[in-house]
Amino acid sequence: MSTDPAPTPASAQLGTGLLDGPFDGRDAFRQQVRDALACAAAQRWPHLVLSDASFEDWPLGESAVVESLHAWARVGRQFTMLAVGYDGLVRHHARFVAWRQTWSHLVDCRRCRSDDPLSFPSILWSDAWCLRRVDAQRSRGVAGHEPARRVALREMLDGCLLRSTPGFAASTLGL
């Protein structure tokens, strides 16, 4: 039995094609991430912040997502990742790892080792739109363009950034 609801009605979508309201289920969450990264490329969003305990269930390894990230990546763009750990990302998302190596000059990966993975924020943030999973186990959350939501989530992410240290190097050098 699937816990994912029917597709989101068109009335809950805005001109960008991005959801403005709640989402429920893993498939809905993954689709919102795909749509957001495609929109980021098309609308040339300057800054993206992705936050999750491990990113294991994000669609970052999918070829369409990596293509969106390639299209997004340009001089002057910034991509920040926050995680408790990156082992799951490395295991499950080889295409993304290769993209991260190519674009390492744009990507800042930070680690919050001391944070509780179960309560770590699961967020995709930009200046234009944001998404937050409030229940990561069931992939339930809310997304939207509202300035107040974006400011509140950015403040939460800034708190995590203050506690973070560099993590997930683009390459490892053997000695």
C-alpha positions in Angstrom: 0.0 0.0 0.0 1.5 3.3 -1.1 1.5 6.3 1.3 1.9 8.8 -1.6 -1.2 10.7 -2.5 -2.5 11.6 -5.9 -0.6 14.2 -7.9 -0.8 17.8 -6.6 -3.6 19.7 -8.2 -2.6 22.4 -10.7 -4.2 25.0 -8.4 -1.4 24.4 -5.9 1.2 25.1 -8.5 2.5 28.6 -9.2 3.8 30.1 -12.5 7.2 28.5 -11.9 5.6 25.1 -11.8 6.8 24.7 -8.3 4.5 23.6 -5.4 3.2 26.2 -3.1 1.8 24.2 -0.2 2.1 20.8 1.5 3.4 17.6 0.0 3.1 14.1 1.3 5.2 11.0 0.5 8.6 10.0 -0.9 7.6 10.3 -4.5 6.1 13.8 -4.0 9.2 14.9 -2.2 11.6 13.5 -4.8 9.5 15.2 -7.6 9.7 18.5 -5.8 13.5 18.3 -5.6 13.7 17.4 -9.4 11.3 20.3 -10.3 13.2 22.8 -8.1 16.6 22.0 -9.5 15.2 22.2 -13.1 13.7 25.6 -12.2 16.9 26.7 -10.6 18.7 26.1 -13.9 16.0 27.7 -16.0 15.6 30.8 -13.8 19.3 31.0 -13.0 18.9 31.0 -9.2 22.3 32.3 -7.8 22.4 30.3 -4.6 21.1 26.9 -3.5 21.4 25.3 0.0 20.5 21.6 0.5 20.4 20.3 4.0 19.7 16.7 5.1 21.1 14.2 7.6 22.4 12.0 4.8 20.7 12.8 1.4 20.2 9.0 0.9 16.6 9.3 -0.2 17.0 12.5 -2.3 17.1 11.9 -6.1 20.5 13.4 -6.5 22.0 10.4 -8.4 19.4 10.6 -11.2 20.7 11.7 -14.6 17.9 14.3 -15.0 18.9 15.9 -11.7 22.6 16.0 -12.6 21.7 17.5 -16.0 19.8 20.2 -14.2 22.7 20.9 -11.9 25.1 21.0 -14.9 22.7 23.6 -16.6 22.6 25.6 -13.3 26.3 25.7 -12.6 27.9 28.9 -13.8 30.5 31.4 -12.5 29.1 33.3 -9.6 26.7 30.6 -8.4 26.9 29.1 -4.9 25.9 25.6 -3.8 26.0 24.8 -0.1 25.3 21.3 1.4 24.8 20.6 5.0 24.7 17.0 6.4 25.4 15.0 9.5 27.4 12.7 7.2 28.0 12.1 3.5 28.6 8.3 3.5 25.0 7.6 2.2 25.4 10.2 -0.5 28.7 8.6 -1.7 27.1 5.1 -1.7 23.8 6.0 -3.4 24.5 8.9 -5.7 27.6 8.3 -7.9 26.5 10.8 -10.6 26.1 13.5 -8.1 29.6 12.8 -6.6 31.1 13.1 -10.1 29.2 16.4 -10.6 30.4 17.7 -7.3 34.0 16.9 -8.3 33.6 18.8 -11.6 32.1 21.8 -9.9 34.0 21.7 -6.6 34.8 25.4 -6.9 31.0 26.2 -6.6 30.1 23.6 -4.0 30.7 24.0 -0.2 29.9 20.9 1.7 29.6 21.2 5.5 29.2 18.6 8.2 27.4 18.9 11.5 28.6 15.7 13.2 27.2 16.4 16.6 23.6 17.0 15.4 21.0 14.3 15.8 20.2 12.8 12.4 16.6 12.3 13.3 16.0 16.1 14.0 18.4 17.5 11.4 16.6 19.9 9.0 15.8 18.5 5.5 15.6 21.6 3.4 16.1 22.8 -0.2 16.5 26.6 0.0 16.9 29.4 -2.6 16.2 33.1 -2.7 13.1 32.3 -4.8 11.6 29.2 -3.3 12.1 26.6 -0.5 11.0 23.2 0.6 11.2 21.6 4.0 10.4 18.1 5.1 9.0 18.4 8.6 8.7 14.6 8.8 11.6 13.0 6.9 10.6 9.5 7.7 7.2 9.9 5.9 8.5 12.6 3.5 5.9 15.1 4.6 6.5 18.8 4.3 5.7 22.1 2.8 7.1 24.2 0.0 6.5 27.7 -1.2 7.7 31.1 -2.3 6.6 33.1 0.8 9.3 35.5 2.0 8.6 34.8 5.7 9.1 31.0 5.1 12.4 31.6 3.2 13.7 33.9 5.9 12.9 31.5 8.7 14.4 28.5 7.0 17.5 30.5 6.1 18.0 31.5 9.8 17.7 27.8 10.7 20.3 26.9 8.1 22.6 29.7 9.2 22.5 28.2 12.7 23.6 24.8 11.3 26.3 26.5 9.2 27.7 28.1 12.4 28.1 24.7 14.0 29.5 23.0 10.9 32.9 22.1 9.7 34.1 21.3 6.2 33.1 17.9 5.0 32.8 15.7 1.8 36.0 16.7 0.0 35.8 16.8 -3.7 38.8 14.5 -4.0 41.1 12.6 -1.7 44.8 12.7 -2.0 46.8 9.6 -1.1 50.1 10.0 0.5 
